[in-house]
Amino acid sequence: MDSPFKPGFGKNPPYLAGRDAVMNRLELGLEQGQWPQERGILVTGLRGVGKTVILNHAEDLARGRGWRVVSETATQGFFERIVGSHLPRILGDLQPQKKFRVTSLSLAGVGSLSIEYADGRVENPTFRTMVHTICELLKPDGGIVFSIDEVSSAAVEEFALFASEYQHLVREDDEVAFIGAGVQGEIRSLLAGRSATFLRRCANVHIGLLDPNQTRTAFVEPIRGHGRSVSEDVLDFLVSASQGYPFLVQLIGDLAWRRTPQAGEISLDDARDAYRRARKSLGPFILEPSLSGLSEVDRQFLLAMAKDDGSSRIEDIRVRMGGVDSGYAGVYRQRLLDSGVIIPAGRGQVTIGLPYLREYLRDHAAEAIDDNRERAGFPPPPPLD
């Protein structure tokens, strides 16, 4: 029997645990005229918490209500792809009797292209005129949702152009909506720039880790819903092993399911084997990319924190970093808080917020490993045999 779990980035899980409030907010937004603020929602969170999955569900909701979806990733050339490919395709679908081909494309200022119709006529529609035409054709039941993943500073100039044109559409009362997603730290950096006014006006939806009950449900529903059983003791192990991290829920669930796929029950041996294998994948897929965007001093701060089994006192971190002054330590504390890699843990204390990063840092700093980690509501993770 095929595994119901969907490990990997951007894949829709079989059960979307702990995201009801977010999905309700998105669903409300698809009611015409109900999008918040600039008709924009920005989804942020750590790597692996399910931001792209939220975008996927938002796109499905939009299509189900008659909206057209422009789905892109904010890499170099994304606005060019919107102008030169997505919008002409939607126009062609809505007006099949008006056959045309794109002959040239320009992004200078407004994003425009040349199209040639079958009868020889040539037009030069812009981004705005194409969107306006599409919205008129979709009245009264829909509009266009621009779904942009991996929003970051990688394509900041193009994003500024898109945002400027999009805000004109909002002011002109075209039925448009925007939902973007990006890694929390990268979004924070982008928001500090002058060209990010549009993003600062968007409603922010933060996607965090699951709590223990939500994590349990995320395992139970797919397993039992697809005809296999799992004991409460094994569920306890799975919840503890995943630490509420959606990436690990899907990966551990999938590995446990596929170890003995013909058995009627997920065993503790299945769960333990899945946990060991998932921990090996966590470094290259999640932890290394999360650290790669940090400065050398950011990493020194984290290494100083990794010496503690639970929360760390700022004073202890400062001393371990060579006795730096409190102002210097405070700058990097705030940078890491903004990125979501660490979280507050009481007055003058912080703790590492990304599951298993503490253990990973210890391992790569050649220090003794002690698989203990504290996060509200979770028992310590199981020992890694």
C-alpha positions in Angstrom: 0.0 0.0 0.0 1.4 3.4 -1.0 2.4 5.8 1.8 -0.1 8.5 2.5 2.6 10.8 3.8 4.2 13.3 1.5 7.8 14.2 2.4 9.5 16.8 0.4 9.2 20.5 -0.1 5.9 21.9 -1.5 4.0 18.5 -1.5 0.5 18.6 0.0 0.3 16.4 3.1 -2.7 14.0 3.5 -3.9 15.9 6.5 -3.2 19.6 7.1 -2.9 19.7 10.9 -2.9 22.9 12.9 -3.6 25.3 10.0 -7.4 25.8 10.3 -7.1 29.4 11.3 -4.9 30.2 8.4 -7.1 28.4 5.9 -10.2 30.1 7.2 -8.5 33.5 6.7 -7.6 32.7 3.2 -11.0 31.4 2.4 -12.6 34.6 3.7 -10.2 36.6 1.5 -11.6 35.0 -1.6 -15.0 36.5 -0.9 -15.0 39.5 -3.2 -13.9 42.7 -1.5 -12.8 41.0 1.6 -9.0 40.8 1.1 -7.2 42.6 4.0 -5.3 45.8 3.7 -3.7 45.8 0.2 -5.5 42.6 -0.7 -2.3 40.9 0.2 -1.3 38.1 2.6 2.4 37.2 3.3 3.1 33.8 4.8 6.3 33.5 6.7 8.0 30.8 8.8 11.1 28.6 9.0 12.1 26.2 6.3 10.0 23.0 6.3 7.0 24.3 8.2 4.6 24.1 5.2 4.6 27.6 3.7 4.4 26.3 0.1 1.7 23.9 1.2 -0.4 26.9 2.4 0.1 28.5 -1.1 -1.0 25.3 -2.8 -4.2 25.2 -0.7 -4.9 28.9 -1.3 -4.5 28.3 -5.1 -7.0 25.4 -4.9 -9.5 27.5 -3.0 -9.2 30.2 -5.5 -9.7 27.9 -8.5 -12.7 26.3 -6.8 -14.3 29.7 -6.6 -13.8 30.7 -10.3 -10.6 32.7 -9.8 -7.6 32.4 -12.1 -4.3 31.7 -10.5 -0.9 33.0 -11.5 1.6 30.8 -9.6 5.2 31.7 -9.6 8.5 31.6 -7.7 10.3 34.9 -7.0 13.4 34.0 -8.8 15.1 36.1 -11.5 12.7 36.6 -14.4 9.5 35.9 -12.5 7.8 39.1 -13.6 8.8 38.5 -17.2 7.2 35.0 -17.0 4.0 36.6 -15.6 3.8 39.2 -18.4 5.0 37.0 -21.2 3.5 33.6 -20.4 0.9 33.5 -17.6 -1.3 36.4 -18.5 -1.4 35.7 -22.3 -2.3 32.0 -21.5 -5.2 33.1 -19.3 -6.4 35.6 -22.0 -6.2 32.8 -24.6 -8.2 30.5 -22.4 -10.9 33.1 -21.8 -11.0 34.3 -25.5 -10.4 31.2 -27.6 -11.9 32.9 -30.6 -9.2 35.5 -30.6 -6.1 33.6 -31.5 -2.8 35.4 -31.1 0.9 34.9 -30.6 3.4 36.8 -28.5 6.0 38.4 -30.7 8.1 40.5 -28.3 8.4 41.3 -24.6 9.6 44.4 -22.7 9.7 45.0 -18.9 10.8 48.6 -19.2 8.6 50.5 -16.7 5.3 48.7 -17.1 5.9 45.2 -18.5 4.4 45.0 -21.9 4.5 42.7 -24.9 3.5 42.7 -28.6 0.9 40.2 -29.8 -0.1 39.5 -33.3 -3.7 38.2 -34.1 -4.5 35.8 -36.8 -5.9 38.6 -39.0 -2.6 40.5 -38.8 -3.6 43.1 -36.2 -0.8 43.9 -33.7 -1.4 45.1 -30.1 0.9 46.1 -27.2 -0.9 45.2 -24.0 0.8 45.9 -20.6 0.7 44.0 -17.4 -2.1 46.2 -16.1 -4.2 46.2 -19.3 -4.1 42.4 -19.5 -5.1 42.0 -15.9 -7.9 44.5 -16.3 -9.2 42.6 -19.3 -9.1 39.3 -17.5 -10.9 40.7 -14.5 -13.6 42.1 -16.8 -14.1 38.8 -18.5 -14.3 37.0 -15.1 -17.0 39.3 -13.6 -19.0 38.9 -11.4 -17.6 35.7 -9.9 -13.8 35.9 -9.8 -10.6 37.6 -10.4 -6.8 36.9 -10.4 -4.8 35.6 -7.5 -1.0 36.1 -7.8 0.6 33.4 -5.7 4.4 34.0 -5.4 6.6 31.6 -3.5 10.1 32.1 -2.1 9.8 35.9 -1.8 13.2 37.2 -0.9 15.8 39.8 -2.0 17.0 37.6 -4.9 14.7 39.4 -7.3 14.1 42.6 -5.4 14.0 44.9 -8.4 11.5 42.8 -10.3 9.4 42.4 -7.2 9.3 46.2 -6.7 8.1 46.5 -10.3 5.4 43.9 -9.7 4.3 45.5 -6.5 4.1 49.0 -8.1 1.9 47.7 -10.9 -0.2 45.5 -8.6 -1.0 48.5 -6.3 -2.3 50.4 -9.3 -4.7 47.5 -10.0 -6.0 47.6 -6.4 -6.6 51.4 -6.6 -8.5 50.8 -9.8 -10.7 48.3 -8.1 -9.7 45.3 -10.2 -10.5 42.0 -8.5 -7.0 40.9 -7.7 -5.3 39.3 -4.7 -1.8 38.5 -3.7 -0.5 35.7 -1.5 3.3 35.4 -1.0 5.5 33.1 1.1 9.1 33.2 2.2 11.6 32.1 4.8 11.1 34.3 7.9 14.7 35.6 8.1 14.8 36.5 4.4 11.5 38.2 4.5 12.7 40.3 7.5 15.7 41.4 5.5 13.6 42.3 2.5 11.1 44.3 4.6 13.8 46.6 5.7 14.4 47.8 2.2 12.8 50.9 0.6 11.2 48.9 -2.1 9.2 46.7 0.3 6.4 49.1 1.2 3.9 46.8 -0.5 5.0 43.8 1.6 4.8 45.8 4.8 1.2 46.6 4.1 0.3 42.9 3.5 -1.3 41.0 6.3 1.3 38.7 7.9 0.5 35.1 8.5 3.2 33.3 10.5 3.4 29.5 10.2 5.0 27.9 13.2 5.7 24.4 14.6 2.8 22.2 15.6 1.9 21.6 19.2 1.9 18.0 20.6 -1.9 17.4 20.0 -1.7 18.7 16.4 1.4 16.6 15.8 -0.4 13.5 17.1 -3.3 14.2 14.8 -1.0 14.7 11.8 0.2 11.1 12.4 -3.1 9.5 13.4 -5.3 10.7 10.5 -3.1 9.5 7.6 -2.2 6.1 9.3 -5.6 5.1 10.4 -7.4 6.8 7.6 -5.5 4.6 5.1 -6.3 1.3 6.8 -3.4 0.7 9.2 -3.2 0.9 13.0 -0.8 2.4 15.4 -0.6 2.1 19.2 -0.6 4.9 21.6 3.0 4.1 22.7 4.2 4.3 19.1 2.3 7.6 18.6 4.1 8.9 21.7 7.4 8.1 20.1 6.5 9.6 16.7 5.3 12.8 18.4 8.5 13.1 20.4 10.7 12.3 17.4 9.2 14.9 15.1 9.1 17.6 17.8 6.2 19.2 16.0 8.2 20.0 12.9 6.0 19.4 9.8 8.9 18.4 7.6 9.8 15.7 10.1 6.2 14.6 10.5 5.9 13.8 6.8 9.4 12.3 6.5 9.2 10.1 9.6 5.7 9.1 8.8 6.6 8.1 5.3 9.7 6.1 6.3 7.8 4.3 9.1 5.0 3.4 6.7 7.3 2.1 4.0 9.5 0.0 6.2 6.9 -2.8 6.5 4.1 -1.7 4.1 2.3 -5.0 4.2 1.9 -5.1 8.0 -1.4 -4.0 9.4 0.3 -1.9 12.2 3.1 0.6 12.4 5.4 -0.9 14.9 7.9 0.8 17.3 10.7 -0.7 15.3 9.3 1.0 12.2 9.1 4.3 14.1 12.7 4.0 15.5 14.2 3.1 12.1 12.3 6.0 10.5 13.6 8.4 13.1 17.2 7.4 12.7 17.0 7.8 8.9 15.1 11.1 9.1 17.7 12.6 11.4 20.4 11.9 8.8 18.3 13.8 6.2 17.6 16.8 8.4 21.1 18.2 8.2 21.5 18.6 4.4 17.9 19.4 3.7 17.0 21.8 6.5 19.8 22.7 9.0 22.6 23.4 6.7 20.5 25.7 4.4 19.2 27.5 7.6 22.7 28.1 8.8 24.1 29.1 5.4 22.3 32.4 5.4 23.6 33.4 8.8 26.7 35.5 9.4 29.8 34.1 11.2 28.9 35.9 14.4 25.3 34.6 14.2 26.7 31.1 14.1 29.1 31.9 17.0 26.0 33.0 19.0 24.3 29.7 18.2 27.3 27.7 19.1 27.4 29.4 22.5 23.8 28.5 23.0 24.3 24.9 22.0 26.4 24.3 25.1 23.1 24.4 27.1 20.6 21.6 27.2 17.7 24.0 27.3 17.4 27.7 27.4 20.4 30.0 27.5 21.1 33.1 29.6 22.2 36.0 27.5 24.9 36.7 30.1 26.3 33.2 29.6 26.2 33.6 25.8 28.1 36.9 26.0 30.8 35.3 28.1 31.2 32.3 25.8 31.6 34.6 22.8 34.7 36.1 24.5 33.2 38.6 26.8 31.6 40.8 24.1 29.6 43.7 25.5 25.8 43.4 26.0 25.0 45.8 23.2 27.0 43.7 20.7 25.4 40.4 21.9 21.9 42.1 21.8 22.3 42.9 18.1 22.8 39.3 17.2 20.2 38.1 19.6 17.7 40.2 17.8 18.9 39.1 14.3 18.4 35.5 15.3 15.0 36.2 16.9 13.9 37.9 13.7 15.0 34.9 11.7 13.0 32.5 13.9 16.0 30.3 14.6 15.9 31.2 18.3 12.9 32.1 20.4 12.4 33.9 23.8 12.5 31.7 26.8 11.8 34.1 29.7 13.5 37.2 31.0 17.1 37.4 29.8 16.9 34.0 28.2 16.5 32.5 24.7 16.4 28.9 23.3 17.0 27.4 19.9 13.7 27.2 18.0 14.6 24.9 15.1 14.3 21.2 16.1 17.6 19.3 16.3 19.7 22.3 15.5 21.3 22.2 18.9 22.4 18.6 18.4 23.6 19.4 14.9 25.7 22.3 16.1 27.2 20.2 18.9 28.0 17.4 16.5 29.7 19.8 14.0 31.5 21.6 16.8 33.0 18.2 17.8 31.4 18.5 21.3 29.7 15.7 23.3 26.1 15.0 22.1 23.4 15.0 24.6 20.0 14.5 22.9 18.1 16.8 25.1 15.9 19.6 23.9 13.3 21.7 25.6 10.2 23.2 23.9 7.0 23.8 25.6 4.8 20.7 25.8 7.2 18.2 24.2 9.1 15.5 26.1 12.8 15.3 25.1 13.4 13.6 21.7 14.2 9.8 21.8 17.8 8.7 22.0 19.3 8.2 18.5 20.6 4.6 18.5 
